[in-house]
Amino acid sequence: MKVQLRGGPGDGQVLVGGGEAIVWRACLYEITQEFTRRDGRDLRVHRHRPDCCEPYGRGTEDRCE
C-alpha cells in the first residue's frame, strides 16, 4: 500500500508502507483518517508529529523516540 506524508521535511513524499506510524529520515509520521488522490489512486495520509525531530534538533542521523 502507498501512503503520502504531510507536514515536516517529508511533506508530499509517497512511500510504500502502512501501519500506525512511519519513520522517514528520523521523523515520525502517524496515520490519519484522511485520504488523498494521486496518479489515479487513493493514498492514506500520514501526518508529521510536530514534537518529533525538528523542534528538538534531531537530524537525519538520529532516531525519533
C-alpha distances in whole Angstrom, upper triangle without the diagonal:
4,7,10,13,17,20,21,21,18,18,16,14,10,8,6,6,6,10,13,14,13,16,16,19,21,20,18,16,15,13,15,15,15,12,13,13,13,14,14,10,10,8,9,12,13,16,19,21,24,26,24,25,27,30,31,31,28,27,25,26,26,24,23,25
4,7,10,13,17,18,18,14,14,12,10,7,5,4,6,7,11,13,13,12,14,14,17,19,18,17,14,14,12,14,15,13,11,11,11,10,11,12,9,9,6,7,9,11,14,16,19,22,25,23,23,25,28,29,29,26,25,22,25,25,23,22,24
4,7,10,13,15,15,12,11,10,8,6,5,6,7,7,10,11,11,10,12,12,15,17,15,14,11,11,9,11,12,11,9,9,10,10,12,13,10,9,5,5,6,7,10,13,16,19,21,19,20,22,24,26,26,24,23,21,23,23,21,20,21
4,7,10,12,13,9,8,6,6,4,6,9,10,10,13,13,12,10,12,11,15,16,14,13,10,11,10,11,12,10,9,8,10,9,12,14,11,10,6,6,5,6,9,11,14,17,19,18,19,19,22,24,24,22,21,19,22,22,20,19,21
4,7,8,9,6,5,5,5,6,8,11,11,11,13,13,11,9,10,9,12,13,11,10,7,9,9,10,13,11,11,10,13,12,15,17,15,13,10,9,6,5,6,7,11,13,16,14,15,16,18,20,20,18,18,16,20,19,18,16,19
4,7,9,7,4,6,8,10,12,15,15,14,16,15,13,12,13,11,14,15,12,11,8,10,10,10,13,10,11,10,13,13,17,19,17,15,12,10,7,6,5,6,10,11,15,14,15,15,17,19,20,19,18,18,21,20,19,17,19
4,7,7,5,8,10,13,14,18,17,17,18,16,14,13,13,12,13,14,10,11,9,11,12,12,15,14,15,14,17,17,20,22,20,18,15,14,10,9,6,5,8,9,12,12,12,11,13,16,17,16,16,16,20,19,18,16,18
4,6,6,9,10,14,15,18,18,18,19,17,14,13,12,10,11,11,8,9,9,12,14,15,18,17,18,17,20,19,22,25,23,21,18,17,13,11,8,6,8,8,11,9,9,8,11,13,13,12,12,13,16,16,15,13,16
4,6,9,9,13,14,17,18,19,20,19,16,13,12,9,9,10,8,10,11,14,16,18,21,19,20,18,20,19,22,25,23,22,19,18,15,13,11,9,11,11,13,11,10,9,12,14,13,12,11,10,14,14,14,14,17
4,6,6,9,10,14,14,15,17,17,14,11,10,7,8,10,8,10,9,12,14,16,19,17,17,16,17,16,19,21,20,19,15,15,12,10,10,8,11,12,15,13,12,12,15,17,16,14,13,12,15,16,15,14,18
4,6,9,11,15,16,16,18,18,15,13,13,10,12,14,11,12,10,13,14,14,17,15,14,13,15,14,17,19,18,17,14,13,10,10,9,8,12,13,16,14,14,13,16,18,18,17,16,15,19,19,18,17,20
4,6,10,13,15,16,18,18,16,14,14,12,14,16,14,14,12,14,14,15,17,14,13,11,12,10,13,16,15,14,11,12,10,10,10,11,15,16,19,18,17,17,20,22,22,20,19,18,21,22,21,20,23
4,6,10,12,14,16,17,15,12,12,9,12,14,13,13,11,14,14,15,18,15,14,12,13,11,13,16,15,14,11,12,10,10,11,12,15,17,20,18,17,17,21,22,22,20,18,16,19,20,19,19,21
4,7,9,11,14,16,14,12,13,11,13,16,15,15,12,14,14,15,17,14,12,11,11,9,11,13,11,11,8,10,9,10,12,13,17,19,22,20,20,20,23,25,25,22,21,18,21,22,20,20,23
4,6,9,12,14,12,9,11,9,12,15,14,13,12,13,13,15,17,16,14,13,14,12,14,16,13,13,10,10,10,10,13,14,17,20,22,19,19,21,24,25,24,22,20,17,20,20,19,19,21
4,7,11,13,13,10,12,11,15,17,16,15,13,14,14,16,18,17,15,15,15,14,14,16,13,13,10,11,12,12,15,16,19,22,24,21,22,24,27,27,27,24,23,20,22,22,20,20,22
4,7,10,9,8,10,11,14,16,15,13,12,12,11,14,16,16,15,15,16,16,17,18,15,14,11,10,11,11,14,15,17,21,22,20,20,23,26,26,26,23,22,19,21,21,18,18,19
4,7,7,7,11,12,16,17,15,13,11,10,8,11,13,14,13,15,16,17,18,19,15,13,10,8,10,9,13,14,16,20,21,19,20,23,25,26,26,24,23,21,23,22,19,18,19
4,6,7,11,13,17,17,15,12,10,9,7,11,12,14,14,17,19,20,22,22,18,16,13,10,11,10,13,14,15,19,20,18,20,23,25,25,26,23,24,22,23,22,18,17,17
4,7,11,13,17,16,14,10,9,6,5,9,11,13,14,17,20,21,24,24,20,17,14,11,11,9,11,12,12,16,17,16,18,21,22,22,24,22,22,21,23,21,17,15,15
4,7,10,13,12,10,7,6,4,6,10,13,14,15,17,20,21,23,24,21,18,15,12,11,7,9,10,10,14,14,13,15,17,19,19,21,18,19,17,19,17,14,12,12
4,6,10,10,8,6,5,6,8,12,15,15,16,17,19,19,22,23,20,18,14,12,11,8,9,9,11,14,15,12,13,16,18,19,19,16,16,15,16,15,12,11,12
4,7,6,5,5,6,9,11,15,18,18,19,20,22,21,24,25,22,21,17,15,14,10,11,10,10,13,14,11,11,14,16,16,16,13,13,11,12,11,9,8,10
4,5,5,7,8,11,13,16,19,19,19,19,21,20,22,24,22,20,17,15,14,11,11,10,11,14,15,11,11,13,16,16,16,13,11,9,11,11,10,10,13
4,6,9,10,14,17,19,23,22,22,22,24,22,24,27,25,24,20,19,17,14,14,12,13,14,15,11,9,11,15,14,13,10,8,5,8,8,8,9,13
4,7,10,13,16,19,23,23,23,24,26,25,27,29,27,26,22,20,18,15,14,11,11,13,12,9,7,10,13,12,11,8,7,5,7,6,5,6,9
4,7,10,13,16,20,19,20,21,23,23,25,27,25,23,20,18,15,12,10,7,8,9,10,6,6,8,11,11,11,9,9,8,11,9,7,6,9
4,7,10,13,17,17,18,19,22,22,25,27,24,22,18,15,13,9,8,6,6,9,9,6,8,11,13,13,14,11,12,12,14,12,9,7,9
4,7,9,13,13,15,16,19,19,22,23,20,18,14,12,9,5,5,4,6,9,11,9,11,13,15,16,17,15,15,14,17,15,13,10,12
4,7,10,11,13,15,18,19,23,23,20,17,14,11,8,5,5,7,7,11,12,11,14,16,17,18,20,18,19,18,20,18,15,13,13
4,7,8,10,13,16,17,20,21,17,14,11,8,6,4,6,9,10,14,15,15,17,19,21,22,23,21,22,21,23,22,19,16,17
4,5,8,11,15,17,20,20,17,14,11,7,6,6,7,10,11,14,16,17,19,21,22,23,25,24,24,24,26,25,22,19,20
4,7,10,14,16,20,19,16,12,11,8,7,9,10,14,15,18,20,20,23,24,25,27,29,27,28,27,30,28,26,23,23
4,7,10,13,17,16,14,10,9,6,5,8,9,13,15,18,20,21,23,24,25,27,29,27,28,27,30,28,26,24,24
4,7,10,13,12,10,6,5,5,5,9,11,15,18,20,23,23,24,25,27,29,30,28,28,27,30,29,27,25,26
4,7,10,10,8,6,5,7,7,10,12,15,19,21,24,23,25,25,27,29,30,29,28,27,30,30,28,26,28
4,7,6,5,5,6,9,10,14,16,19,22,24,27,27,27,28,30,32,33,31,30,28,32,32,30,29,30
4,5,5,7,7,11,11,14,16,19,23,25,28,27,27,27,30,32,32,30,29,27,30,31,29,28,31
4,6,9,10,13,15,18,20,22,26,28,31,30,30,30,33,35,35,33,31,29,32,33,31,31,33
4,7,10,13,15,19,21,24,27,30,33,32,32,32,35,37,37,35,34,32,35,35,34,33,35
4,6,10,12,16,18,21,25,27,30,29,30,30,33,35,35,33,32,30,32,33,31,30,32
4,7,9,13,16,19,22,25,28,27,28,29,31,33,33,32,31,29,32,31,29,28,30
4,6,9,13,16,19,21,24,23,24,25,28,29,30,28,27,25,28,28,26,24,26
4,7,10,13,16,19,21,21,22,23,25,27,28,26,26,24,27,26,24,22,23
4,6,10,13,15,18,18,19,20,22,24,25,23,23,22,25,24,22,20,21
4,7,9,12,15,14,16,17,19,20,22,20,20,19,21,20,18,16,17
4,6,9,12,12,13,14,16,18,19,18,18,18,21,19,17,15,16
4,6,9,8,10,11,12,14,15,14,15,15,18,16,14,12,14
4,6,6,8,10,10,12,14,13,15,15,18,16,13,10,11
4,5,8,8,8,10,12,12,14,16,18,16,15,11,13
4,7,8,7,8,11,11,14,15,17,15,13,10,10
4,6,7,7,9,8,11,12,14,11,10,6,8
4,6,5,6,5,7,9,11,9,8,6,9
4,5,5,6,7,10,13,11,12,10,13
4,6,8,10,13,15,13,14,12,14
4,6,9,12,13,11,11,10,11
4,6,10,11,9,11,11,13
4,7,8,6,8,8,10
4,5,5,8,9,13
4,6,8,10,13
4,7,10,13
4,7,9
4,6
4
